[in-house]
Amino acid sequence: MSNIRHTPEAPTRVRTLAAGEGIDAHRHDDHQIVYAGSGVLAVTTDSGTWFAPGTRAIWVPAGTVHAHRAHGHLELHLVGLPAGDNPPGLDAPTVLTVGPLLRELILAYTRDPEDTGPERRRLLAVLRDQLRASPQQPVQLPTPSDPRLAAVCAMLHADPSDSRTLAALGAAVGAGERTLSRLFRAELGMTFPQWRTQSRLYHALRMLADDVPVTAVAHRCGWSSASAFIDVFRRSFGYTPGTHNRRA
């Protein structure tokens, strides 16, 4: 842990990252809200990876060792809050829904971090209220510890279009379907189909950020058709993949 950068105060600022660029593992004594004004953001801890397009933000609690990764051109908006100020009441990294008002509040609050005037303090008060009311979203890929489960997850990460059943994947790693099904629920907190959908959405966001056409993304990520992909994407993020590309 000695090589983990420690910054007591979580900075409030805007930072631009090129596609593929990242911020190495670090931690703050403060809480932090991390939001992608453009591009797709991935935040990784020992527990897994959380990912967020422009309709989501990631809450990173004080003391959490985490790293950032940009997919597409990333405009990173960072809001630091003191450790005693936890509006959403969360003690683990969590993806939160960002509606139009919360988005504008984050953009406005990070625009001039040196401003200490009353208007900016009022912005923060409303921002905190919005955070408290923001719904949580299950946009996460937990890290497996069982080697058999890790092997299955690695195969599907390497090829998200792989459509093999859990039984077939289990045969490839020397584990039974029932054993793997139990491990998905026990270690990752979701069923195998739920995890596969999350993994495919993660890869889809990365590809869309790299301007891969929607039909090609659907094919490469294992959906039977572009319309099936669009339907799942819309239900997960609230807008279509085409809209996502225009936002980015």
N, C-alpha and C positions, 0 to 999 in steps of 0.2 A: 504493500500500500504506500510505500515511501515515494513511489514515482507518480502518484496521483496528485495532480495540481490542486491546491486548496486556495480558494478565494473566499474570504470571510463574507463579503457582501455580494449577493447576486446582482450583476449589473442590469440596469434598465437602459436599453439602447436598441438601435437597429444595426444589424450586421449583414453584409452580403457574402454569400458563399457560391462559388462556381459549382457546376454539376460534378459530383463525386468528391468535392472537398468536404472536410469534416473538422470538428473540434474534438481533440483527444479527451480521454477520460479525466474528469475533474469533479469537484464538489464545492458546494457553498454552504455557509451557515444559515443562509436565508432560503426561503421558498422561491421558486421561479415559475413563471408562465412562459412557455415557449410557443411561438406562433409563426406559421409560414405565410407571409403576405403574398408570396409567389413560390412556385415549385412545391416539392413534397419534402417534409421533414421526417427523419427517423431519429428517435432517441433510444439508445441502447444502455441497459444496465446488466448486472449479473443475472437478473430475473427474466430478461427477455428484451424484445424490441417493440416500441410503440411507434406508430406512424400516423401522420396527420397531413391531409391536404388543407386547402383554405377554409373549409367549414369546420375544422377541428383545431384545438389547441392542446398542448400537453402540460399537465401540472406535474412539476418535479419538486417533491418535498425537500426541506432542508436536510443537508447531510447525505443525500443520495448521490453516489458516484455514478456519473452518466457521461455519455459521449453523443455528439451530434453528427449526422451525416446528411448531406444535401443530395437530392435527386432532382435534376433540372436546376435552373438558376434560382437560387433560394434567397429570398429576402426575409431574414430572420429577425423577428421582433421579440425582445426579451424584456420581461417585467419582473423585477425583484420585489419581494415582500418580506418583511422581518419574520423571523421564525415564530414569533408569537401571534402573527397575523395570518390565519388560515381560513379564509372565507368559505371554501368548499368543504372544510373539515376532513381532508384526505391525508392519509399517512403513507401512501404508496403512489408511484407514478400512475397517472390516469389520463385518458383522453376525454376531453370535454367538448360538447357541441358549441360552436361559435356562430351565433346568429348575426344578422346585419348590425345590430346595435353594439354588441360586444366587439365585433371586428373593428368598427370605427373607433370605439373607445381605446382599444389596444393600439391602433395606428396613431391616434392622436396623442396618447400618453407617452409613447416611445419617441415621438417626433423631436422633442426637445428635452432630453434628460436633465439638463442643467436648470430648467425652469422650476422655481420653488414657489410660484405665485398661487394665489387663492383659486384661480380658475383650474389650474392643474390638480390642486388638492381635491376640488369638487369632482373632476374627472375620475380620480382614483376612487372616490367614495362610490360613484355610480358603477365603476368597473368592478369593485368588490361585490356590490349587490348582484350584478350580473353573473359573476363567478359562483356566487352562492346558489343561484337558481339554475345554473347551467347543467343540463342532463349529462350523465356519463355515457361514454360509448365504448363498446368492447372491441377496440381496434388495436389489438396487441398480438404478438407472437411470443408466447412464453418460451423460456429455454428449458428443454428436457434434460434430466440427469441420467435416467436409465439408458445404458448404451444401445439397447435394442430400439427403444423409442427414438433416441437421437439419430440412429442410422436411418430409420424410416423418414424422419423429418428432413434429414440431409438429402435423401434421394429426391424428395418432392421439391425441396428448395432448388436443387440442381436442375430439375425439369418440372416446372409447375403444370405442364400439359400431361404429365403421367397420370393416366386414368385407371391404374390398377386398383383392385379392391384391397381392403385392409388384409384380407386373407392372403392374397398374392404378395403383397408387400411383406407380410409377416414371414412367408415362406422364404423370401430373399434374405431375411436377417436372422432366421432361426427362432422365430417366436410365433405363438399361436394367435389367431384373431381375437379370441376372448381376452388373452393376456394383454395385447396391445390396446384393445378397447378400454380395458380397466385402467391401463397406464395413462391414456389420453385424459380420462376423467380425473384420475387421482393427481397426476403431475401438472397437467396443463389446464385443468378446470373446464374442459369442453370436450364434446364428442369428436371423433375423427372427421366426420363431414364438416362440422363447424370449423375445426382447425384448418382443413384443406381450403375452405372458402376464404378464411382470413389470409392464409398464405398466398392464394391466388390474387386476392385483392391487393395485397402488398406488392407483389410483382407487377400487377397491372398498373398501379400508381407509378411505380418506377419507370415502366416502359412509356406510359403516357407523358411523363415528365421529359423523356428523351425524344418526344415527338413521333413515336411509333403509331401508325394508323390504328384506329379502333378495331377494325376487323382483324388485323394482324395480332393485336394484343389479345383479343378473344381467343384466337386460335392457339397462340403460344402459351396461354395460361389455362388451357384445358376446357373452355366452355364449348358447348356443342354448336353455338351460333353466336353471331354478333348481338342479336336481339336478346338472347339469354344473358349474355354478359352485361348488356346495357341495363337490363331489368335488375340484376343483382347489384350492380354499381349504384343505380339510382336509389334502391331501397337502403343501401348501406350509407351513402354519403349525401343523399338529398338532391342530387343533380346528375346529369348524364356525363359519360366520358367526354363527349364533344364539348360540353360546357366547361369541363375541367380543363381541357386544353386551351380554351379561350381565356379562362381565368389565369392560367400559368403564363 
